[in-house]
Amino acid sequence: MKAAAKLPRWAEYGLLPLVNLCAALLLSGAIIRMIGESPWSALKLMVDGAVGSQDSIGYTCFYATDFIFTGLAVSVAFHAGLFNIGGEGQAYIGGLGAGLVCLAIGTWSPWIVIPLAIASACVFGAAWAFIPAWLQARRGSHIVITTIMMNFIASALMTYLLVNVLINPGQQSPESREFGPGAVMPAVDVVLAHFGITFAPTPFNMASLLALLACLFVWVFIWKTRWGYALRVSGQNARAAVYAGISPPGIILAAMVISGGLAGCLGVNELMGSQHRILLDFPGGAGFVGIAVALMGRNHPVGILIASLLFGALYQGGSQLSFDMPHVNRDMVVLIQGLVILFCGALENIFRMPLAALLGGAGRAKT
Amino acid sequence: MDAYREIILLLAATMRVATPLVLAALAGLFSERSGVIDLALEGKMLAAAFASAAVASVSGSAWLGLGAGIAASSLLALIMAFACVTHRGNQVVAAMAINIVVAGLAPALALAWFDQGGQTPQLDGPGQRFLGLAWPWSQAARRHPFPGLAYAELVSGHNLIVYFAVVLAPACAWVLFRTRFGLRLRAVGENPLAVDTAGISVNALRYQASMISGLLCGVAGTYISTAASAGFVRDMTAGKGYLALAALIFGKWRPYPTLGACLLFAFADAGASRLQGVALPVVGVVPVQFILALPYVLTILLLAGFVGEAVAPKAIGVPYSKEK
């Protein structure tokens, strides 16, 4: 039924995403040209802004860390055949989990606070994902719709909590008080200084290590364990999975809980690594970037890592761009993100078939 | 008398808040009934809001703005149909892509063209906006509160798009349930194979449904930027597209219940801003955020089957291919 042509592995995982990305960038370039700026100098400014100095590299990695968490979250659900659009809300609530621990015991030793806060972020994010998962598994509610609704509910809940409960007394803006010293995720420059290496101070922090571990965890889990195998089988063909003795409701719950836990870790990077307090809307759309990252990274942790770095660079380079080009702002990055989703996700067959034809015989086989 | 006045004003506010929801929800009704999940309502409305405000401010005509809004929204509907119907791409992914593209593109173009930080210029010239129409004797009627105020606030004083929204639900119900096109449209959302076997093009029907959705979203977006406010600002649809989708599900994909859901959600919204800090009997002060989250909670409960049951069109979300 699928008219999709099969590509060799290197083309499937390397060439096709690259072609899709180029298409998105070309289209964005055309729009920048239409606006009256030079796409070429915009690109140069962006690259320079993203990797031109230690400062910018630090910020690029900091943003990339957010996207790794949300990208992995989307991909784990994808492998189970689920589309989790709720990464934004799960990250928001996960941050609440981390933040509550940090506020409660932030003055204790970091060796206790940080692991507890990470665990709490995972549990809160997972719990927020569990609701739509349970509704899908037991009541058949469409998970795309329920996760979208949960995003709005998370946003309303967090606004309520920050405005009425967690707000720092005597302060106007809806933010919690600052975390204690034990709740600070060590910055990479501080850690490197211990080894005698100087690096510019940036929000780039040890949550990035957690993100790399999460990549490893997802890789092992999806491809090296029987649970991961069951999850993939169920995602590819739920009926076959039932015959193989796999229970789809169980898979839905497991996949979404892991997905939500991963998204929740975003709060560790944003709040403990950078903001040191809970504030409004700190995920800032990273949950949606996760969709682009997962699609572009072909749902593989290595691909997601690369795509996250790329998007981190786009975000950091984009803010640099808006400083230097008065007619271009960061919205351009959101546009590129949307185009990447369009080309890597919805329109991927457009390039797949010509590529398959170009690559010859191997591509002719239809599945 | 004050309570009466409050209620009338609340109902009038409900009508104004409900208008874009009704338009967008009924837009979604067509595409979803044809079997295409329409998560792109938000993006189509936002694009229309920008295009209409931009054209209205340059040309000075709200009607040209409306045309531009419909054109922009329909173009996106066409792209979505191209990706999902012709190329059988994932409908949810395509819609998210459209929403995100518009969220970036609209303020980027606004900045480049108008140089006002991602907004369009304030629409304050004559004819640039759809303004409320005063019906005959509405001013005089205000002096006689009992039927008069209701007449002045509820019947009179709205702009054309609100009246369009008022007649839209019956019109949609008629098209869907009383015309041949409507019958085919519903059939293609339930069982496209049967429609195909009858010699009717599944893709053509789905394209038509998408275009209707594009048109109505265009009107909804135009309302948001040129009637409800005076110009485009970043992210000004603020989730209304998703709220409309919730209303559509809450209305179980049927025109009148969908209209009812839109009115209910709009009533909650209009009420929330009036109830800020007001202590109600029995429950005390209800936080505004709870009222704003209510439509989403209700929709989830409905989808979970705790309050009635929502049965989606059977073939929704499934790309149709003849070879299967």
Interface residues (C-beta under 8 A of the other chain):
Chain A: M1 A3 I31 I35 G36 F83 I85 I131 P132 L135 R139 G140 S141 H142 V144 I145 T146 I148 M149 M150 F152 I153 A156 L157 T159 Y160 V163 N164 F288 I291 A292 L295 H327 V328 N329 D331 M332 V333 V334 L335 I336 Q337 G338 L339 I341 L342 G345 A346 L347 E348 N349 I350
Chain B: I37 L39 A83 C84 H87 R88 G89 N90 V92 V93 A94 M96 A97 I98 N99 I100 V101 V102 A103 G104 L105 A106 P107 A108 L109 L111 A112 D115 G118 R234 G239 Y242 L245 A246 I249 P287 Q289 F290 L292 A293 Y296 V297 T299 I300 L303 A304 G305 A312 S321 E323 K324
